[in-house]
Amino acid sequence: MAKPAVGEARSSDMVTLLSIYIIRLFTTTLIVTKVTVNYKALCYDTESERGGCEMGKWAVIYSSVTGNTRTIAEAIAEQAGDADVFRVQDAPEDLSGYEVVALGYWLRLGQPDPLMLKYLPKVHDAQVVFFQTHGTAPTSEHAITSFARAGYNLGPGCTILGTFGCRGKINPAMLAKRKNAGPDDPHGGPKSMERWKLASTHPDAQDIADAKDLVDRMKHKMVMRDRFLAKKAAKMAALQQKKTDKD
Ligand SMILES: Cc1cc2nc3c(=O)[nH]c(=O)nc-3n(C[C@H](O)[C@H](O)[C@H](O)COP(=O)(O)O)c2cc1C
């Protein structure tokens, strides 16, 4: 049989190499896609799991008697831009259309108020931001434990993205009652008076600015997280490719 000319041999080699390259590119793309989806399914909600939520849309759901928590809810919604705001009494049970669900409440007995406490178990498979207002200092154990209680009461499959808390002035009717509390009453005495005085000017302009800042930080957090996941997925895909090449 006649030996192929040098040029002929080279062009058939090129075709083979090109085919191998195209097949590898195709399989790598498939692996990256699969790993990315698997990672998101493991750590966070995928769009398909959440029924095709609108990227970036927030639901801001709040409970408020005297308006403190409502003020913070409105600031959060304004900063989120694309947001629907609901009183907890009117909140939908299906939240799958939202990328973020912000849940706000006032503290009663060191935990979310009764209306929000009743609603929390209905929230499931959502990325949640909690915001709360209270008489106590935001850094107090009392306030921080309340976030834990809120989280404990959520329905299944939720991710807690972040939290925000600030003081909120106490209902004057409540203050009138507590002025007569004896020294053994945990809600009476000079310490309580001091707390009420500190709370009396809140939420103030700084609290509102801080609540808005929280929204920006949450948005940034989601971008960074997605970037991290994509990087990790690409790394895993490269490892998988190496393994396939070896086999
Ligand atoms: C009945 C009642 C109980 C409260 N219990 C707490 C509490 O346990 N801890 C706390 O820090 N503040 C407590 N507060 C203060 C409120 O949480 C605070 O004033 C809040 O900002 C009110 O929110 P709103 O204006 O949205 O209704 C209580 C207030 C009331 C009226």
Ligand as a Chemical Component Dictionary entry (heavy atoms), coordinates in Angstrom:
data_LIG
# 
_chem_comp.id                   LIG 
_chem_comp.type                 NON-POLYMER 
_chem_comp.pdbx_formal_charge   0 
_chem_comp.three_letter_code    LIG 
# 
loop_
_chem_comp_atom.comp_id 
_chem_comp_atom.atom_id 
_chem_comp_atom.alt_atom_id 
_chem_comp_atom.type_symbol 
_chem_comp_atom.charge 
_chem_comp_atom.model_Cartn_x 
_chem_comp_atom.model_Cartn_y 
_chem_comp_atom.model_Cartn_z 
_chem_comp_atom.pdbx_ordinal 
LIG C1  C1  C 0 -46.210 43.745 75.838 1  
LIG C2  C2  C 0 -44.803 44.128 75.434 2  
LIG C3  C3  C 0 -43.779 43.287 75.695 3  
LIG C4  C4  C 0 -42.461 43.630 75.343 4  
LIG N1  N1  N 0 -41.456 42.753 75.588 5  
LIG C5  C5  C 0 -40.192 43.088 75.236 6  
LIG C6  C6  C 0 -39.124 42.187 75.480 7  
LIG O1  O1  O 0 -39.297 41.066 75.952 8  
LIG N2  N2  N 0 -37.881 42.605 75.172 9  
LIG C7  C7  C 0 -37.608 43.820 74.630 10 
LIG O2  O2  O 0 -36.460 44.129 74.395 11 
LIG N3  N3  N 0 -38.621 44.687 74.345 12 
LIG C8  C8  C 0 -39.889 44.357 74.644 13 
LIG N4  N4  N 0 -40.924 45.217 74.352 14 
LIG C9  C9  C 0 -40.628 46.453 73.595 15 
LIG C10 C10 C 0 -41.015 46.348 72.100 16 
LIG O3  O3  O 0 -40.494 45.185 71.551 17 
LIG C11 C11 C 0 -40.500 47.546 71.304 18 
LIG O4  O4  O 0 -41.017 48.732 71.823 19 
LIG C12 C12 C 0 -40.800 47.424 69.812 20 
LIG O5  O5  O 0 -40.018 48.335 69.109 21 
LIG C13 C13 C 0 -42.263 47.665 69.464 22 
LIG O6  O6  O 0 -42.393 47.486 68.071 23 
LIG P1  P1  P 0 -43.601 48.052 67.204 24 
LIG O7  O7  O 0 -43.611 49.563 67.336 25 
LIG O8  O8  O 0 -43.276 47.639 65.811 26 
LIG O9  O9  O 0 -44.860 47.463 67.709 27 
LIG C14 C14 C 0 -42.205 44.883 74.701 28 
LIG C15 C15 C 0 -43.278 45.747 74.455 29 
LIG C16 C16 C 0 -44.570 45.387 74.805 30 
LIG C17 C17 C 0 -45.698 46.335 74.516 31 
# 
loop_
_chem_comp_bond.comp_id 
_chem_comp_bond.atom_id_1 
_chem_comp_bond.atom_id_2 
_chem_comp_bond.value_order 
_chem_comp_bond.pdbx_ordinal 
LIG C1  C2  SING 1  
LIG C2  C3  SING 2  
LIG C2  C16 DOUB 3  
LIG C3  C4  DOUB 4  
LIG C4  N1  SING 5  
LIG C4  C14 SING 6  
LIG N1  C5  DOUB 7  
LIG C5  C6  SING 8  
LIG C5  C8  SING 9  
LIG C6  O1  DOUB 10 
LIG C6  N2  SING 11 
LIG N2  C7  SING 12 
LIG C7  O2  DOUB 13 
LIG C7  N3  SING 14 
LIG N3  C8  DOUB 15 
LIG C8  N4  SING 16 
LIG N4  C9  SING 17 
LIG N4  C14 SING 18 
LIG C9  C10 SING 19 
LIG C10 O3  SING 20 
LIG C10 C11 SING 21 
LIG C11 O4  SING 22 
LIG C11 C12 SING 23 
LIG C12 O5  SING 24 
LIG C12 C13 SING 25 
LIG C13 O6  SING 26 
LIG O6  P1  SING 27 
LIG P1  O7  DOUB 28 
LIG P1  O8  SING 29 
LIG P1  O9  SING 30 
LIG C14 C15 DOUB 31 
LIG C15 C16 SING 32 
LIG C16 C17 SING 33 
# 
